[in-house]
Amino acid sequence: MTNNKRRNNISIYIDMKVGRNKKVASSLDALAEKNRLGIVLCLADGEKCVCDIFKHLKLPQNLVSHHLSVLRQIGLIKNRKDGKRVYYCLNEKKIKELTDFFNDIDCCCLRHAKKDKK
């Protein structure tokens, strides 16, 4: 099977899940920005307040707050207030959607790789 044909088959398989793809696309678009990706990686260790995040990433607090707002709007992170502090954590449901998306791609690629070996 040629690479073009494999790509077409993968595209058809992925297109079957268009609703999910739109959600995943907005998440991937947000994660394409290096500071947002850094925030998500920082939150992978657990819940943190803004003050911990901007110190960890060595970025201005207002910039971190802006990126947190974007990530929260698309649902990648959740927040909770405790007094004057706001704590952020990853939205496990949204992270699972991304993981499932990449697992589907991986399974599809493996399936086609096995066919190519035959």
Secondary structure as GFF3:
##gff-version 3
##sequence-region A 1 118
A	DSSP	alpha_helix	3	15	.	.	.	ID=ss1
A	DSSP	alpha_helix	18	31	.	.	.	ID=ss2
A	DSSP	alpha_helix	34	43	.	.	.	ID=ss3
A	DSSP	beta_strand	48	49	.	.	.	ID=ss4
A	DSSP	alpha_helix	50	57	.	.	.	ID=ss5
A	DSSP	alpha_helix	61	73	.	.	.	ID=ss6
A	DSSP	beta_strand	77	82	.	.	.	ID=ss7
A	DSSP	beta_strand	85	90	.	.	.	ID=ss8
A	DSSP	alpha_helix	92	117	.	.	.	ID=ss9
###
